[in-house]
Amino acid sequence: MLAAALFEAGQHSQAEVARMLGVSRQAVHQWHQAWSKGGTNALHPGQQGADTLLAPEQERELISLILQGPGTHGWDDQQWTLARINRLIKERFGRCYADPSGVWRMMDRLGLSWQVPAVRAGERDEEDIAAWRTQVWPRVKRGSAPVRGVDRFR
């Protein structure tokens, strides 16, 4: 591990090691304490964090169940919530999270977004929006003079 080599060299502070490795100073402090007590072997990755609620094959199955949509599982409003996903986990796998934040963390770890897509107005005109963004907004943003050739008071 690079952190151990840097600690052994003794040429860098913990803050410098954190910047070099792109991690927090707190993480480097914990690594340094472990390294001081057990050497380089104490820094080898082991079991980190709590055990996951579901086995990897169950997580893959859960992803496919979620992708089927909430309507398939009895929720006709077509929206997943953390509570609904937790209920699906309980019904399908016999386990559940005690707190909705556990469902959120699992969803994040599995690469699933909990966000509801934005609803777009039916009247939305993408061409007009693109023209406004490229032609009008740059002038407004710069604070330039009003558009030439347009007389609003005629």
Chimera marker file (.cmm) of the C-alpha trace (Angstrom):
<marker_set name="trace">
<marker id="1" x="0.000" y="0.000" z="0.000" r="1" g="1" b="0" radius="0.5"/>
<marker id="2" x="1.327" y="3.404" z="-0.988" r="1" g="1" b="0" radius="0.5"/>
<marker id="3" x="0.357" y="4.973" z="2.337" r="1" g="1" b="0" radius="0.5"/>
<marker id="4" x="2.616" y="2.533" z="4.198" r="1" g="1" b="0" radius="0.5"/>
<marker id="5" x="5.556" y="3.402" z="1.939" r="1" g="1" b="0" radius="0.5"/>
<marker id="6" x="4.965" y="7.100" z="2.562" r="1" g="1" b="0" radius="0.5"/>
<marker id="7" x="4.750" y="6.531" z="6.321" r="1" g="1" b="0" radius="0.5"/>
<marker id="8" x="7.991" y="4.517" z="6.263" r="1" g="1" b="0" radius="0.5"/>
<marker id="9" x="9.783" y="7.234" z="4.294" r="1" g="1" b="0" radius="0.5"/>
<marker id="10" x="8.798" y="9.729" z="6.992" r="1" g="1" b="0" radius="0.5"/>
<marker id="11" x="9.105" y="12.675" z="4.612" r="1" g="1" b="0" radius="0.5"/>
<marker id="12" x="5.446" y="13.726" z="4.493" r="1" g="1" b="0" radius="0.5"/>
<marker id="13" x="2.922" y="14.852" z="7.048" r="1" g="1" b="0" radius="0.5"/>
<marker id="14" x="-0.411" y="13.047" z="7.302" r="1" g="1" b="0" radius="0.5"/>
<marker id="15" x="-2.101" y="16.019" z="5.616" r="1" g="1" b="0" radius="0.5"/>
<marker id="16" x="0.335" y="15.783" z="2.703" r="1" g="1" b="0" radius="0.5"/>
<marker id="17" x="-0.276" y="12.039" z="2.388" r="1" g="1" b="0" radius="0.5"/>
<marker id="18" x="-4.022" y="12.701" z="2.331" r="1" g="1" b="0" radius="0.5"/>
<marker id="19" x="-3.629" y="15.244" z="-0.495" r="1" g="1" b="0" radius="0.5"/>
<marker id="20" x="-1.325" y="12.942" z="-2.432" r="1" g="1" b="0" radius="0.5"/>
<marker id="21" x="-3.723" y="10.002" z="-2.197" r="1" g="1" b="0" radius="0.5"/>
<marker id="22" x="-6.919" y="12.027" z="-2.574" r="1" g="1" b="0" radius="0.5"/>
<marker id="23" x="-8.442" y="10.907" z="0.725" r="1" g="1" b="0" radius="0.5"/>
<marker id="24" x="-9.479" y="12.605" z="3.944" r="1" g="1" b="0" radius="0.5"/>
<marker id="25" x="-6.992" y="13.456" z="6.669" r="1" g="1" b="0" radius="0.5"/>
<marker id="26" x="-9.087" y="11.398" z="9.072" r="1" g="1" b="0" radius="0.5"/>
<marker id="27" x="-8.607" y="8.294" z="6.901" r="1" g="1" b="0" radius="0.5"/>
<marker id="28" x="-4.841" y="8.834" z="6.793" r="1" g="1" b="0" radius="0.5"/>
<marker id="29" x="-4.799" y="9.328" z="10.577" r="1" g="1" b="0" radius="0.5"/>
<marker id="30" x="-6.570" y="5.990" z="11.060" r="1" g="1" b="0" radius="0.5"/>
<marker id="31" x="-4.205" y="4.293" z="8.613" r="1" g="1" b="0" radius="0.5"/>
<marker id="32" x="-1.220" y="5.767" z="10.401" r="1" g="1" b="0" radius="0.5"/>
<marker id="33" x="-2.453" y="4.491" z="13.763" r="1" g="1" b="0" radius="0.5"/>
<marker id="34" x="-2.982" y="0.988" z="12.318" r="1" g="1" b="0" radius="0.5"/>
<marker id="35" x="0.420" y="1.111" z="10.596" r="1" g="1" b="0" radius="0.5"/>
<marker id="36" x="2.102" y="2.219" z="13.852" r="1" g="1" b="0" radius="0.5"/>
<marker id="37" x="0.631" y="-0.758" z="15.706" r="1" g="1" b="0" radius="0.5"/>
<marker id="38" x="0.799" y="-3.489" z="13.072" r="1" g="1" b="0" radius="0.5"/>
<marker id="39" x="3.015" y="-2.360" z="10.229" r="1" g="1" b="0" radius="0.5"/>
<marker id="40" x="2.203" y="-2.634" z="6.562" r="1" g="1" b="0" radius="0.5"/>
<marker id="41" x="0.145" y="-5.812" z="7.045" r="1" g="1" b="0" radius="0.5"/>
<marker id="42" x="-2.314" y="-3.859" z="9.215" r="1" g="1" b="0" radius="0.5"/>
<marker id="43" x="-3.210" y="-1.750" z="6.157" r="1" g="1" b="0" radius="0.5"/>
<marker id="44" x="-4.211" y="-4.580" z="3.853" r="1" g="1" b="0" radius="0.5"/>
<marker id="45" x="-7.894" y="-4.456" z="2.970" r="1" g="1" b="0" radius="0.5"/>
<marker id="46" x="-10.098" y="-6.715" z="4.991" r="1" g="1" b="0" radius="0.5"/>
<marker id="47" x="-13.755" y="-6.724" z="5.860" r="1" g="1" b="0" radius="0.5"/>
<marker id="48" x="-14.890" y="-3.124" z="5.749" r="1" g="1" b="0" radius="0.5"/>
<marker id="49" x="-18.198" y="-1.793" z="6.944" r="1" g="1" b="0" radius="0.5"/>
<marker id="50" x="-21.249" y="-3.753" z="7.931" r="1" g="1" b="0" radius="0.5"/>
<marker id="51" x="-22.318" y="-6.892" z="6.143" r="1" g="1" b="0" radius="0.5"/>
<marker id="52" x="-24.786" y="-6.309" z="3.344" r="1" g="1" b="0" radius="0.5"/>
<marker id="53" x="-28.386" y="-7.294" z="3.941" r="1" g="1" b="0" radius="0.5"/>
<marker id="54" x="-28.667" y="-9.299" z="0.735" r="1" g="1" b="0" radius="0.5"/>
<marker id="55" x="-26.301" y="-11.685" z="-1.010" r="1" g="1" b="0" radius="0.5"/>
<marker id="56" x="-24.946" y="-10.519" z="-4.393" r="1" g="1" b="0" radius="0.5"/>
<marker id="57" x="-27.317" y="-12.780" z="-6.345" r="1" g="1" b="0" radius="0.5"/>
<marker id="58" x="-30.246" y="-11.430" z="-4.314" r="1" g="1" b="0" radius="0.5"/>
<marker id="59" x="-29.126" y="-7.868" z="-5.079" r="1" g="1" b="0" radius="0.5"/>
<marker id="60" x="-29.078" y="-8.686" z="-8.805" r="1" g="1" b="0" radius="0.5"/>
<marker id="61" x="-32.575" y="-10.140" z="-8.521" r="1" g="1" b="0" radius="0.5"/>
<marker id="62" x="-33.737" y="-7.051" z="-6.614" r="1" g="1" b="0" radius="0.5"/>
<marker id="63" x="-32.407" y="-4.785" z="-9.372" r="1" g="1" b="0" radius="0.5"/>
<marker id="64" x="-34.402" y="-6.721" z="-11.974" r="1" g="1" b="0" radius="0.5"/>
<marker id="65" x="-37.522" y="-6.544" z="-9.776" r="1" g="1" b="0" radius="0.5"/>
<marker id="66" x="-37.121" y="-2.784" z="-9.385" r="1" g="1" b="0" radius="0.5"/>
<marker id="67" x="-36.586" y="-2.323" z="-13.114" r="1" g="1" b="0" radius="0.5"/>
<marker id="68" x="-39.883" y="-4.101" z="-13.781" r="1" g="1" b="0" radius="0.5"/>
<marker id="69" x="-41.536" y="-1.040" z="-12.272" r="1" g="1" b="0" radius="0.5"/>
<marker id="70" x="-43.729" y="-0.500" z="-9.231" r="1" g="1" b="0" radius="0.5"/>
<marker id="71" x="-46.923" y="-1.220" z="-11.190" r="1" g="1" b="0" radius="0.5"/>
<marker id="72" x="-45.805" y="-4.830" z="-11.615" r="1" g="1" b="0" radius="0.5"/>
<marker id="73" x="-45.689" y="-5.152" z="-7.838" r="1" g="1" b="0" radius="0.5"/>
<marker id="74" x="-49.052" y="-3.581" z="-7.088" r="1" g="1" b="0" radius="0.5"/>
<marker id="75" x="-48.335" y="0.147" z="-6.894" r="1" g="1" b="0" radius="0.5"/>
<marker id="76" x="-50.312" y="1.755" z="-9.688" r="1" g="1" b="0" radius="0.5"/>
<marker id="77" x="-48.981" y="5.302" z="-9.284" r="1" g="1" b="0" radius="0.5"/>
<marker id="78" x="-45.695" y="4.197" z="-10.926" r="1" g="1" b="0" radius="0.5"/>
<marker id="79" x="-43.415" y="5.556" z="-8.212" r="1" g="1" b="0" radius="0.5"/>
<marker id="80" x="-40.909" y="3.694" z="-6.112" r="1" g="1" b="0" radius="0.5"/>
<marker id="81" x="-40.274" y="4.893" z="-2.581" r="1" g="1" b="0" radius="0.5"/>
<marker id="82" x="-37.703" y="3.662" z="-0.099" r="1" g="1" b="0" radius="0.5"/>
<marker id="83" x="-40.495" y="2.172" z="2.023" r="1" g="1" b="0" radius="0.5"/>
<marker id="84" x="-41.886" y="0.293" z="-0.986" r="1" g="1" b="0" radius="0.5"/>
<marker id="85" x="-38.485" y="-1.092" z="-1.930" r="1" g="1" b="0" radius="0.5"/>
<marker id="86" x="-37.952" y="-2.160" z="1.685" r="1" g="1" b="0" radius="0.5"/>
<marker id="87" x="-41.337" y="-3.906" z="1.620" r="1" g="1" b="0" radius="0.5"/>
<marker id="88" x="-40.395" y="-5.646" z="-1.642" r="1" g="1" b="0" radius="0.5"/>
<marker id="89" x="-37.164" y="-6.845" z="-0.022" r="1" g="1" b="0" radius="0.5"/>
<marker id="90" x="-39.115" y="-8.185" z="2.968" r="1" g="1" b="0" radius="0.5"/>
<marker id="91" x="-41.718" y="-9.945" z="0.808" r="1" g="1" b="0" radius="0.5"/>
<marker id="92" x="-39.193" y="-11.447" z="-1.608" r="1" g="1" b="0" radius="0.5"/>
<marker id="93" x="-36.186" y="-12.186" z="0.597" r="1" g="1" b="0" radius="0.5"/>
<marker id="94" x="-37.593" y="-12.231" z="4.150" r="1" g="1" b="0" radius="0.5"/>
<marker id="95" x="-35.259" y="-9.451" z="5.326" r="1" g="1" b="0" radius="0.5"/>
<marker id="96" x="-35.736" y="-5.702" z="5.712" r="1" g="1" b="0" radius="0.5"/>
<marker id="97" x="-33.890" y="-2.604" z="6.755" r="1" g="1" b="0" radius="0.5"/>
<marker id="98" x="-34.810" y="-1.082" z="10.110" r="1" g="1" b="0" radius="0.5"/>
<marker id="99" x="-34.315" y="2.398" z="8.687" r="1" g="1" b="0" radius="0.5"/>
<marker id="100" x="-35.065" y="3.758" z="5.184" r="1" g="1" b="0" radius="0.5"/>
<marker id="101" x="-31.538" y="5.172" z="4.992" r="1" g="1" b="0" radius="0.5"/>
<marker id="102" x="-30.276" y="1.589" z="4.667" r="1" g="1" b="0" radius="0.5"/>
<marker id="103" x="-32.380" y="1.169" z="1.523" r="1" g="1" b="0" radius="0.5"/>
<marker id="104" x="-31.042" y="4.471" z="0.190" r="1" g="1" b="0" radius="0.5"/>
<marker id="105" x="-27.414" y="3.444" z="0.812" r="1" g="1" b="0" radius="0.5"/>
<marker id="106" x="-28.000" y="0.067" z="-0.855" r="1" g="1" b="0" radius="0.5"/>
<marker id="107" x="-29.640" y="1.741" z="-3.874" r="1" g="1" b="0" radius="0.5"/>
<marker id="108" x="-26.686" y="4.118" z="-4.147" r="1" g="1" b="0" radius="0.5"/>
<marker id="109" x="-24.185" y="1.250" z="-3.877" r="1" g="1" b="0" radius="0.5"/>
<marker id="110" x="-26.038" y="-0.672" z="-6.599" r="1" g="1" b="0" radius="0.5"/>
<marker id="111" x="-25.990" y="2.365" z="-8.881" r="1" g="1" b="0" radius="0.5"/>
<marker id="112" x="-29.742" y="2.954" z="-8.801" r="1" g="1" b="0" radius="0.5"/>
<marker id="113" x="-31.088" y="6.484" z="-8.584" r="1" g="1" b="0" radius="0.5"/>
<marker id="114" x="-33.807" y="7.291" z="-6.088" r="1" g="1" b="0" radius="0.5"/>
<marker id="115" x="-34.695" y="10.485" z="-7.913" r="1" g="1" b="0" radius="0.5"/>
<marker id="116" x="-38.047" y="10.913" z="-9.618" r="1" g="1" b="0" radius="0.5"/>
<marker id="117" x="-37.712" y="12.130" z="-13.211" r="1" g="1" b="0" radius="0.5"/>
<marker id="118" x="-38.798" y="15.717" z="-13.857" r="1" g="1" b="0" radius="0.5"/>
<marker id="119" x="-42.184" y="16.164" z="-15.475" r="1" g="1" b="0" radius="0.5"/>
<marker id="120" x="-42.010" y="18.243" z="-18.651" r="1" g="1" b="0" radius="0.5"/>
<marker id="121" x="-44.850" y="20.450" z="-19.845" r="1" g="1" b="0" radius="0.5"/>
<marker id="122" x="-46.576" y="19.297" z="-23.021" r="1" g="1" b="0" radius="0.5"/>
<marker id="123" x="-46.247" y="22.815" z="-24.422" r="1" g="1" b="0" radius="0.5"/>
<marker id="124" x="-42.452" y="22.770" z="-24.055" r="1" g="1" b="0" radius="0.5"/>
<marker id="125" x="-40.730" y="23.763" z="-27.322" r="1" g="1" b="0" radius="0.5"/>
<marker id="126" x="-37.150" y="22.481" z="-27.329" r="1" g="1" b="0" radius="0.5"/>
<marker id="127" x="-36.202" y="24.559" z="-30.409" r="1" g="1" b="0" radius="0.5"/>
<marker id="128" x="-37.331" y="27.813" z="-28.778" r="1" g="1" b="0" radius="0.5"/>
<marker id="129" x="-35.478" y="26.898" z="-25.596" r="1" g="1" b="0" radius="0.5"/>
<marker id="130" x="-32.280" y="26.110" z="-27.526" r="1" g="1" b="0" radius="0.5"/>
<marker id="131" x="-32.537" y="29.411" z="-29.423" r="1" g="1" b="0" radius="0.5"/>
<marker id="132" x="-33.050" y="31.357" z="-26.204" r="1" g="1" b="0" radius="0.5"/>
<marker id="133" x="-30.062" y="29.660" z="-24.573" r="1" g="1" b="0" radius="0.5"/>
<marker id="134" x="-27.728" y="30.342" z="-27.480" r="1" g="1" b="0" radius="0.5"/>
<marker id="135" x="-28.942" y="33.779" z="-28.592" r="1" g="1" b="0" radius="0.5"/>
<marker id="136" x="-30.667" y="35.633" z="-25.765" r="1" g="1" b="0" radius="0.5"/>
<marker id="137" x="-29.058" y="34.269" z="-22.589" r="1" g="1" b="0" radius="0.5"/>
<marker id="138" x="-25.454" y="35.132" z="-23.529" r="1" g="1" b="0" radius="0.5"/>
<marker id="139" x="-26.477" y="38.779" z="-24.062" r="1" g="1" b="0" radius="0.5"/>
<marker id="140" x="-28.452" y="38.919" z="-20.836" r="1" g="1" b="0" radius="0.5"/>
<marker id="141" x="-25.666" y="37.245" z="-18.910" r="1" g="1" b="0" radius="0.5"/>
<marker id="142" x="-23.052" y="39.737" z="-20.146" r="1" g="1" b="0" radius="0.5"/>
<marker id="143" x="-25.313" y="42.654" z="-19.355" r="1" g="1" b="0" radius="0.5"/>
<marker id="144" x="-24.916" y="44.005" z="-22.865" r="1" g="1" b="0" radius="0.5"/>
<marker id="145" x="-27.081" y="46.636" z="-24.515" r="1" g="1" b="0" radius="0.5"/>
<marker id="146" x="-30.612" y="45.766" z="-25.662" r="1" g="1" b="0" radius="0.5"/>
<marker id="147" x="-31.038" y="43.859" z="-28.893" r="1" g="1" b="0" radius="0.5"/>
<marker id="148" x="-30.366" y="46.134" z="-31.874" r="1" g="1" b="0" radius="0.5"/>
<marker id="149" x="-33.017" y="46.623" z="-34.480" r="1" g="1" b="0" radius="0.5"/>
<marker id="150" x="-35.850" y="46.016" z="-32.069" r="1" g="1" b="0" radius="0.5"/>
<marker id="151" x="-37.900" y="48.996" z="-31.087" r="1" g="1" b="0" radius="0.5"/>
<marker id="152" x="-40.417" y="48.014" z="-28.451" r="1" g="1" b="0" radius="0.5"/>
<marker id="153" x="-42.246" y="51.328" z="-28.467" r="1" g="1" b="0" radius="0.5"/>
<marker id="154" x="-43.255" y="51.661" z="-32.140" r="1" g="1" b="0" radius="0.5"/>
<link id1="1" id2="2" r="1" g="1" b="0" radius="0.2"/>
<link id1="2" id2="3" r="1" g="1" b="0" radius="0.2"/>
<link id1="3" id2="4" r="1" g="1" b="0" radius="0.2"/>
<link id1="4" id2="5" r="1" g="1" b="0" radius="0.2"/>
<link id1="5" id2="6" r="1" g="1" b="0" radius="0.2"/>
<link id1="6" id2="7" r="1" g="1" b="0" radius="0.2"/>
<link id1="7" id2="8" r="1" g="1" b="0" radius="0.2"/>
<link id1="8" id2="9" r="1" g="1" b="0" radius="0.2"/>
<link id1="9" id2="10" r="1" g="1" b="0" radius="0.2"/>
<link id1="10" id2="11" r="1" g="1" b="0" radius="0.2"/>
<link id1="11" id2="12" r="1" g="1" b="0" radius="0.2"/>
<link id1="12" id2="13" r="1" g="1" b="0" radius="0.2"/>
<link id1="13" id2="14" r="1" g="1" b="0" radius="0.2"/>
<link id1="14" id2="15" r="1" g="1" b="0" radius="0.2"/>
<link id1="15" id2="16" r="1" g="1" b="0" radius="0.2"/>
<link id1="16" id2="17" r="1" g="1" b="0" radius="0.2"/>
<link id1="17" id2="18" r="1" g="1" b="0" radius="0.2"/>
<link id1="18" id2="19" r="1" g="1" b="0" radius="0.2"/>
<link id1="19" id2="20" r="1" g="1" b="0" radius="0.2"/>
<link id1="20" id2="21" r="1" g="1" b="0" radius="0.2"/>
<link id1="21" id2="22" r="1" g="1" b="0" radius="0.2"/>
<link id1="22" id2="23" r="1" g="1" b="0" radius="0.2"/>
<link id1="23" id2="24" r="1" g="1" b="0" radius="0.2"/>
<link id1="24" id2="25" r="1" g="1" b="0" radius="0.2"/>
<link id1="25" id2="26" r="1" g="1" b="0" radius="0.2"/>
<link id1="26" id2="27" r="1" g="1" b="0" radius="0.2"/>
<link id1="27" id2="28" r="1" g="1" b="0" radius="0.2"/>
<link id1="28" id2="29" r="1" g="1" b="0" radius="0.2"/>
<link id1="29" id2="30" r="1" g="1" b="0" radius="0.2"/>
<link id1="30" id2="31" r="1" g="1" b="0" radius="0.2"/>
<link id1="31" id2="32" r="1" g="1" b="0" radius="0.2"/>
<link id1="32" id2="33" r="1" g="1" b="0" radius="0.2"/>
<link id1="33" id2="34" r="1" g="1" b="0" radius="0.2"/>
<link id1="34" id2="35" r="1" g="1" b="0" radius="0.2"/>
<link id1="35" id2="36" r="1" g="1" b="0" radius="0.2"/>
<link id1="36" id2="37" r="1" g="1" b="0" radius="0.2"/>
<link id1="37" id2="38" r="1" g="1" b="0" radius="0.2"/>
<link id1="38" id2="39" r="1" g="1" b="0" radius="0.2"/>
<link id1="39" id2="40" r="1" g="1" b="0" radius="0.2"/>
<link id1="40" id2="41" r="1" g="1" b="0" radius="0.2"/>
<link id1="41" id2="42" r="1" g="1" b="0" radius="0.2"/>
<link id1="42" id2="43" r="1" g="1" b="0" radius="0.2"/>
<link id1="43" id2="44" r="1" g="1" b="0" radius="0.2"/>
<link id1="44" id2="45" r="1" g="1" b="0" radius="0.2"/>
<link id1="45" id2="46" r="1" g="1" b="0" radius="0.2"/>
<link id1="46" id2="47" r="1" g="1" b="0" radius="0.2"/>
<link id1="47" id2="48" r="1" g="1" b="0" radius="0.2"/>
<link id1="48" id2="49" r="1" g="1" b="0" radius="0.2"/>
<link id1="49" id2="50" r="1" g="1" b="0" radius="0.2"/>
<link id1="50" id2="51" r="1" g="1" b="0" radius="0.2"/>
<link id1="51" id2="52" r="1" g="1" b="0" radius="0.2"/>
<link id1="52" id2="53" r="1" g="1" b="0" radius="0.2"/>
<link id1="53" id2="54" r="1" g="1" b="0" radius="0.2"/>
<link id1="54" id2="55" r="1" g="1" b="0" radius="0.2"/>
<link id1="55" id2="56" r="1" g="1" b="0" radius="0.2"/>
<link id1="56" id2="57" r="1" g="1" b="0" radius="0.2"/>
<link id1="57" id2="58" r="1" g="1" b="0" radius="0.2"/>
<link id1="58" id2="59" r="1" g="1" b="0" radius="0.2"/>
<link id1="59" id2="60" r="1" g="1" b="0" radius="0.2"/>
<link id1="60" id2="61" r="1" g="1" b="0" radius="0.2"/>
<link id1="61" id2="62" r="1" g="1" b="0" radius="0.2"/>
<link id1="62" id2="63" r="1" g="1" b="0" radius="0.2"/>
<link id1="63" id2="64" r="1" g="1" b="0" radius="0.2"/>
<link id1="64" id2="65" r="1" g="1" b="0" radius="0.2"/>
<link id1="65" id2="66" r="1" g="1" b="0" radius="0.2"/>
<link id1="66" id2="67" r="1" g="1" b="0" radius="0.2"/>
<link id1="67" id2="68" r="1" g="1" b="0" radius="0.2"/>
<link id1="68" id2="69" r="1" g="1" b="0" radius="0.2"/>
<link id1="69" id2="70" r="1" g="1" b="0" radius="0.2"/>
<link id1="70" id2="71" r="1" g="1" b="0" radius="0.2"/>
<link id1="71" id2="72" r="1" g="1" b="0" radius="0.2"/>
<link id1="72" id2="73" r="1" g="1" b="0" radius="0.2"/>
<link id1="73" id2="74" r="1" g="1" b="0" radius="0.2"/>
<link id1="74" id2="75" r="1" g="1" b="0" radius="0.2"/>
<link id1="75" id2="76" r="1" g="1" b="0" radius="0.2"/>
<link id1="76" id2="77" r="1" g="1" b="0" radius="0.2"/>
<link id1="77" id2="78" r="1" g="1" b="0" radius="0.2"/>
<link id1="78" id2="79" r="1" g="1" b="0" radius="0.2"/>
<link id1="79" id2="80" r="1" g="1" b="0" radius="0.2"/>
<link id1="80" id2="81" r="1" g="1" b="0" radius="0.2"/>
<link id1="81" id2="82" r="1" g="1" b="0" radius="0.2"/>
<link id1="82" id2="83" r="1" g="1" b="0" radius="0.2"/>
<link id1="83" id2="84" r="1" g="1" b="0" radius="0.2"/>
<link id1="84" id2="85" r="1" g="1" b="0" radius="0.2"/>
<link id1="85" id2="86" r="1" g="1" b="0" radius="0.2"/>
<link id1="86" id2="87" r="1" g="1" b="0" radius="0.2"/>
<link id1="87" id2="88" r="1" g="1" b="0" radius="0.2"/>
<link id1="88" id2="89" r="1" g="1" b="0" radius="0.2"/>
<link id1="89" id2="90" r="1" g="1" b="0" radius="0.2"/>
<link id1="90" id2="91" r="1" g="1" b="0" radius="0.2"/>
<link id1="91" id2="92" r="1" g="1" b="0" radius="0.2"/>
<link id1="92" id2="93" r="1" g="1" b="0" radius="0.2"/>
<link id1="93" id2="94" r="1" g="1" b="0" radius="0.2"/>
<link id1="94" id2="95" r="1" g="1" b="0" radius="0.2"/>
<link id1="95" id2="96" r="1" g="1" b="0" radius="0.2"/>
<link id1="96" id2="97" r="1" g="1" b="0" radius="0.2"/>
<link id1="97" id2="98" r="1" g="1" b="0" radius="0.2"/>
<link id1="98" id2="99" r="1" g="1" b="0" radius="0.2"/>
<link id1="99" id2="100" r="1" g="1" b="0" radius="0.2"/>
<link id1="100" id2="101" r="1" g="1" b="0" radius="0.2"/>
<link id1="101" id2="102" r="1" g="1" b="0" radius="0.2"/>
<link id1="102" id2="103" r="1" g="1" b="0" radius="0.2"/>
<link id1="103" id2="104" r="1" g="1" b="0" radius="0.2"/>
<link id1="104" id2="105" r="1" g="1" b="0" radius="0.2"/>
<link id1="105" id2="106" r="1" g="1" b="0" radius="0.2"/>
<link id1="106" id2="107" r="1" g="1" b="0" radius="0.2"/>
<link id1="107" id2="108" r="1" g="1" b="0" radius="0.2"/>
<link id1="108" id2="109" r="1" g="1" b="0" radius="0.2"/>
<link id1="109" id2="110" r="1" g="1" b="0" radius="0.2"/>
<link id1="110" id2="111" r="1" g="1" b="0" radius="0.2"/>
<link id1="111" id2="112" r="1" g="1" b="0" radius="0.2"/>
<link id1="112" id2="113" r="1" g="1" b="0" radius="0.2"/>
<link id1="113" id2="114" r="1" g="1" b="0" radius="0.2"/>
<link id1="114" id2="115" r="1" g="1" b="0" radius="0.2"/>
<link id1="115" id2="116" r="1" g="1" b="0" radius="0.2"/>
<link id1="116" id2="117" r="1" g="1" b="0" radius="0.2"/>
<link id1="117" id2="118" r="1" g="1" b="0" radius="0.2"/>
<link id1="118" id2="119" r="1" g="1" b="0" radius="0.2"/>
<link id1="119" id2="120" r="1" g="1" b="0" radius="0.2"/>
<link id1="120" id2="121" r="1" g="1" b="0" radius="0.2"/>
<link id1="121" id2="122" r="1" g="1" b="0" radius="0.2"/>
<link id1="122" id2="123" r="1" g="1" b="0" radius="0.2"/>
<link id1="123" id2="124" r="1" g="1" b="0" radius="0.2"/>
<link id1="124" id2="125" r="1" g="1" b="0" radius="0.2"/>
<link id1="125" id2="126" r="1" g="1" b="0" radius="0.2"/>
<link id1="126" id2="127" r="1" g="1" b="0" radius="0.2"/>
<link id1="127" id2="128" r="1" g="1" b="0" radius="0.2"/>
<link id1="128" id2="129" r="1" g="1" b="0" radius="0.2"/>
<link id1="129" id2="130" r="1" g="1" b="0" radius="0.2"/>
<link id1="130" id2="131" r="1" g="1" b="0" radius="0.2"/>
<link id1="131" id2="132" r="1" g="1" b="0" radius="0.2"/>
<link id1="132" id2="133" r="1" g="1" b="0" radius="0.2"/>
<link id1="133" id2="134" r="1" g="1" b="0" radius="0.2"/>
<link id1="134" id2="135" r="1" g="1" b="0" radius="0.2"/>
<link id1="135" id2="136" r="1" g="1" b="0" radius="0.2"/>
<link id1="136" id2="137" r="1" g="1" b="0" radius="0.2"/>
<link id1="137" id2="138" r="1" g="1" b="0" radius="0.2"/>
<link id1="138" id2="139" r="1" g="1" b="0" radius="0.2"/>
<link id1="139" id2="140" r="1" g="1" b="0" radius="0.2"/>
<link id1="140" id2="141" r="1" g="1" b="0" radius="0.2"/>
<link id1="141" id2="142" r="1" g="1" b="0" radius="0.2"/>
<link id1="142" id2="143" r="1" g="1" b="0" radius="0.2"/>
<link id1="143" id2="144" r="1" g="1" b="0" radius="0.2"/>
<link id1="144" id2="145" r="1" g="1" b="0" radius="0.2"/>
<link id1="145" id2="146" r="1" g="1" b="0" radius="0.2"/>
<link id1="146" id2="147" r="1" g="1" b="0" radius="0.2"/>
<link id1="147" id2="148" r="1" g="1" b="0" radius="0.2"/>
<link id1="148" id2="149" r="1" g="1" b="0" radius="0.2"/>
<link id1="149" id2="150" r="1" g="1" b="0" radius="0.2"/>
<link id1="150" id2="151" r="1" g="1" b="0" radius="0.2"/>
<link id1="151" id2="152" r="1" g="1" b="0" radius="0.2"/>
<link id1="152" id2="153" r="1" g="1" b="0" radius="0.2"/>
<link id1="153" id2="154" r="1" g="1" b="0" radius="0.2"/>
</marker_set>
